[in-house]
Amino acid sequence: MSIPFAFFTPGPFDMLIIAVIVLLLFGNRLPSVMRSLGQGVVEFKKGIEGVEDDRDSNKKIKKDKEEKDKEEPASEKKE
């Protein structure tokens, strides 16, 4: 009778063995992979900041437009 993988929870020793195997297999490429991963995270954060800036500027434009519409007299709006 086999136990499904979903019920297998590796313990600390098992995780250590897996980490050693991964280090042996990918040890020479690990620094470049981590560098690329770090650059990807930085680019992602820059992209998120850009989206937030766009959202904030759109809110400001909408707010300014609403304030301008409130300041105009009703007779000028009909033209």
N, C-alpha and C positions, 0 to 999 in steps of 0.2 A: 504494500500500500504506500503510495507516494504522497508526500505532503506538498501542497501547492506553495509556490514561491511567495505568495501574498502573506502566508503565515510564518515565513522564515524571517526572524529578526536577528541580524548579525550582532554579536556582542562586541565589546571593545577589542578583544584579541583578534576576532575575525576582521574587524575594520583595519587593524594594524597590519595584518597579513595582506589584505587587499591594497593598502597604501604602499607597502614595500614592493609588491608586484608592479603596481602602476609606476612607481619611481624607477624600478629597474627597466621597464619597457620604454618609458617616455622621459627618463632623466635628462638626456642630453638636449631634448627639445623643450623641456619644461620652462626655462627662463624666457624663451621667445614666445611661447604660448601665453605665459602670464603677462608679458609685456603687451602683447596684442589684446588680451582680455582687458587690461587696464586702460588701454587707449580706447577700446570700445565703450567702456563704462564712462569715460570722460566725454566722448562724443555723444553718448546717450543723454548725459546730464545737460550738455550744451543744447541739445535738441529740445529737451523738456523745458529749459529756461526760455528758449525762443518761443515755444508754444505759449507758455505762461505770459510772456511779454506781449505777444500778439493778442491774447485774450484780454489782458488788462488794457491795452491801447484801444481795443474795440469797445470795451465797456466805457472808457473815457470819452470816446467819440460819440457814442450813443447818449451818454449823460449830457455832454455839451450840446448836442442837437436838441435834446428835450428841454434843456434850460433856455436855449435860444427860441424855441417854439413858444415857451411860456412867456417870454419877454415881448414877443411881437403882439401888437394889438390884433383883435379879431378881424378888423376891417382889412388889414394888410394880408391876412391869410387867404382871403377870398380871391384876391387878384391872381 
